[in-house]
Amino acid sequence: MYQEQGNLNKAKDLFEEALKIKERTVGKESESYAITLNNLGGVYLNQGDFKWNNGVIKEAKEDWKKAKE
């Protein structure tokens, strides 16, 4: 919602907090974690931070593959 409204900093903060919670509760190899990580990467992409985004997308892809195993 915040991302769609253009409030990228708020969206980034919430996705980062969600990642911390998901890492503790469902683990980094869960589908839910990978989706949230991908969404966070989208925020960074919209902010023009392509270097960080590329790393996040790669991590999300790896986590997604592990979650599907």
Sequence and secondary structure as in RCSB ss.txt:
>XXXX:A:sequence
MYQEQGNLNKAKDLFEEALKIKERTVGKESESYAITLNNLGGVYLNQGDFKWNNGVIKEAKEDWKKAKE
>XXXX:A:secstr
 TTTTT HHHHHHHHHHHHHHHHHHT TTSHHHHHHHHHHHHHHHHTT HHHHHHHHHHHHHHHHHHH 
